Amino acid sequence: MIKCMRKSLKNYKSTVNNNDEAKQKVGEIMDKYSNMSEDTLFSKLMEEVASKKSEGTFDFESLKKDMDRMRPYLSNAQVQKLDHLLRLIGS
């Protein structure tokens, strides 16, 4: 899931010309994931990780960097959950 979100946002540029397009892409991603329960999001993330690991394309360090960028926007409880996810994925 994080990898999919990262791919979707990969070409995000905050320039005036691309601002509307970027906002639309972010909106689409938010629409896709915002109504999912925490359990569903967790399940999707683990499916994505398993798929990437089996393909040999999983990059834990890249995922960790992406998750670390989210930390400032999370509550303490969310940070603890994030750390738990990283431990699960990294093992």
C-alpha positions as CSV (number, residue, x, y, z in Angstrom):
1,M,0.0,0.0,0.0
2,I,2.7,2.5,1.0
3,K,4.6,1.5,-2.2
4,C,1.5,2.1,-4.3
5,M,0.9,5.4,-2.6
6,R,4.6,6.3,-3.1
7,K,4.3,5.4,-6.8
8,S,1.2,7.4,-7.2
9,L,2.8,10.4,-5.6
10,K,6.2,9.9,-7.1
11,N,5.9,12.5,-9.7
12,Y,4.2,15.0,-7.5
13,K,5.6,18.5,-8.2
14,S,4.4,21.6,-6.4
15,T,4.7,23.9,-9.4
16,V,2.0,26.2,-10.5
17,N,1.5,24.3,-13.7
18,N,1.1,20.9,-12.1
19,N,-0.6,22.0,-8.9
20,D,-4.1,21.1,-10.0
21,E,-3.1,17.8,-11.4
22,A,-1.1,17.0,-8.2
23,K,-4.1,17.9,-6.0
24,Q,-6.3,15.7,-8.1
25,K,-3.9,12.7,-7.8
26,V,-3.6,13.2,-4.0
27,G,-7.4,13.4,-3.8
28,E,-7.8,10.2,-5.7
29,I,-5.4,8.4,-3.4
30,M,-7.1,9.9,-0.3
31,D,-10.5,8.7,-1.7
32,K,-9.1,5.2,-2.3
33,Y,-7.7,4.7,1.2
34,S,-9.5,7.1,3.5
35,N,-12.6,5.0,4.1
36,M,-10.7,1.8,4.8
37,S,-10.5,0.5,8.3
38,E,-7.2,0.3,10.1
39,D,-7.3,-3.5,9.8
40,T,-8.0,-3.3,6.0
41,L,-5.1,-0.9,5.5
42,F,-2.8,-3.2,7.5
43,S,-3.9,-6.1,5.4
44,K,-3.3,-4.3,2.2
45,L,0.1,-3.1,3.4
46,M,1.1,-6.7,4.3
47,E,-0.2,-8.0,1.0
48,E,1.9,-5.4,-0.9
49,V,5.0,-6.2,1.2
50,A,4.6,-9.9,0.6
51,S,4.2,-9.4,-3.1
52,K,7.2,-7.2,-3.4
53,K,9.3,-9.5,-1.3
54,S,8.4,-12.5,-3.5
55,E,9.2,-10.4,-6.6
56,G,12.5,-9.4,-5.1
57,T,11.7,-5.7,-5.4
58,F,11.0,-4.9,-1.8
59,D,13.2,-2.1,-0.3
60,F,12.8,-1.9,3.4
61,E,15.0,1.2,3.7
62,S,13.0,3.1,1.2
63,L,9.8,2.2,3.0
64,K,11.3,3.2,6.3
65,K,12.3,6.6,4.9
66,D,8.8,7.1,3.5
67,M,7.2,6.2,6.9
68,D,9.7,8.4,8.7
69,R,8.5,11.4,6.6
70,M,5.0,10.8,8.0
71,R,6.1,10.9,11.6
72,P,5.6,14.6,12.1
73,Y,2.0,14.4,11.1
74,L,1.1,11.5,13.5
75,S,0.0,11.3,17.1
76,N,2.1,9.4,19.6
77,A,-0.2,6.4,19.3
78,Q,0.1,6.4,15.6
79,V,3.9,6.6,15.8
80,Q,3.8,3.5,18.1
81,K,1.7,1.7,15.5
82,L,4.0,2.7,12.8
83,D,7.0,1.5,14.7
84,H,5.2,-1.8,15.3
85,L,4.5,-2.1,11.5
86,L,8.1,-1.5,10.7
87,R,9.2,-4.2,13.1
88,L,6.7,-6.7,11.6
89,I,7.7,-5.8,8.0
90,G,11.4,-5.8,8.8
91,S,11.5,-9.3,10.3
